[in-house]
Amino acid sequence: MEIELRRDLAQAGHRTFGKFYLDNVFTCETLEPPVREVEGVVVSNWKLREDTAIPRGRYRVIINRPRGSGLHLPLLLNVPGFDDVRIGPDDSRRGLDGWILVGVERSDIGLLDGRRAFHELFQDIHDALNTGEQVWITVG
């Protein structure tokens, strides 16, 4: 399964909106911290802790349980300069380093109906992984 995150870099301010596509089909809206990436520069030189979107690239996705949580969440593997990057619902998690939050639609303050969007996305990822398929996300 291929997930594509298409960022809306025209957005100004303290957040980055985007859209998730699964196998080229629009799935949900996304929200991340600001994009600060400077191409060709080491992540530690441009990253602000808990206030920076992950670098562009292609990452493998698995599902596991974060430390101290009872929930299973998608985890992006081998993200340069970031640890424990997750995909989660906008209405439950904020300010987590590099996380990609999801929702059904955008609002002035973030995303709406994050749990519903997350549940549908999680089920698609879970089903793909259960059939032995690898899941990848391309962040562009």
C-alpha positions in Angstrom: 0.0 0.0 0.0 1.2 3.5 -0.9 0.2 6.5 1.1 1.1 9.9 -0.2 1.1 13.1 1.9 0.6 16.1 -0.3 1.4 19.2 1.8 -0.2 22.6 1.2 2.8 24.7 1.5 0.9 27.9 0.6 -0.5 27.8 4.2 1.0 30.4 6.4 1.3 30.4 10.2 2.2 27.8 12.8 0.9 24.6 11.0 0.9 22.8 7.7 -2.2 21.4 6.2 -2.2 18.6 3.6 -4.0 15.6 2.2 -3.5 11.8 2.5 -4.0 9.7 -0.6 -4.1 5.9 -0.4 -3.1 4.3 -3.7 -3.9 7.7 -5.4 -7.4 8.0 -3.8 -8.0 11.0 -1.4 -8.5 9.7 2.1 -8.4 12.5 4.6 -7.0 15.9 5.6 -3.7 16.1 7.5 -2.1 18.6 9.9 1.5 18.9 10.9 3.8 21.4 12.5 5.5 24.0 10.2 7.8 22.7 7.5 11.3 24.0 8.3 13.3 21.6 6.1 16.4 23.0 4.4 17.3 20.6 1.6 20.9 19.4 1.9 21.2 20.6 5.5 21.4 18.2 8.5 18.0 17.9 10.3 19.5 19.1 13.6 20.4 22.4 12.1 16.8 23.3 11.2 14.6 21.3 13.5 12.8 22.9 16.5 11.7 20.3 19.0 8.0 19.5 18.8 7.5 22.2 16.3 8.8 20.9 13.0 7.3 18.7 10.3 9.3 15.6 9.2 11.6 15.8 6.2 10.3 14.9 2.7 11.0 11.3 1.8 9.6 7.8 1.7 9.1 5.9 4.9 7.9 2.4 5.8 4.9 2.3 8.1 4.1 -0.4 10.7 1.6 -0.5 13.6 2.7 -0.9 17.2 1.9 0.4 20.6 3.8 3.6 21.8 5.4 3.4 25.3 2.9 4.2 28.0 -0.1 3.9 25.7 -2.8 1.2 25.3 -3.5 2.2 21.7 -1.9 0.8 18.6 -0.8 3.5 16.2 0.9 3.7 12.8 4.7 4.4 13.2 6.9 5.8 10.4 10.3 4.1 10.4 13.7 5.6 10.0 12.7 9.3 9.8 16.0 11.3 9.9 16.3 13.4 13.1 13.0 12.2 14.5 12.0 9.4 16.9 8.6 7.8 17.3 6.8 9.6 14.4 3.1 8.5 14.5 -0.1 9.1 12.6 -2.9 10.0 15.0 -6.3 11.7 15.2 -6.2 15.5 15.4 -8.7 15.6 18.3 -6.5 13.5 20.7 -2.8 14.3 20.1 -1.0 17.7 19.8 2.5 18.9 20.1 4.1 15.5 19.5 7.4 15.6 17.6 6.8 15.2 13.9 3.4 13.5 14.2 1.0 13.6 11.3 -2.5 14.3 12.5 -5.6 13.4 10.5 -9.2 14.6 10.3 -12.2 14.6 8.0 -12.1 18.3 7.1 -10.2 21.5 7.9 -11.3 24.3 10.3 -9.8 27.6 11.5 -8.3 25.9 14.5 -7.2 22.5 13.0 -9.1 19.5 11.7 -12.5 18.2 12.5 -13.6 14.6 13.3 -10.1 13.2 13.7 -11.2 10.0 15.3 -13.4 9.0 12.4 -10.7 9.8 9.8 -8.1 8.0 11.9 -10.3 4.9 12.4 -10.8 4.5 8.6 -7.1 5.1 7.8 -6.0 2.8 10.6 -8.3 0.0 9.3 -6.9 0.3 5.8 -3.3 0.2 7.0 -4.1 -2.7 9.4 -5.8 -4.7 6.7 -2.9 -4.2 4.3 -0.3 -5.3 6.9 -2.4 -8.3 7.9 -2.3 -9.6 4.3 1.5 -9.3 4.3 1.6 -6.2 2.2 4.1 -3.5 3.1 2.8 0.0 3.7 4.9 3.0 2.6 4.3 6.8 3.0 5.8 9.4 0.6 5.9 12.8 2.2 6.3 15.5 -0.5 
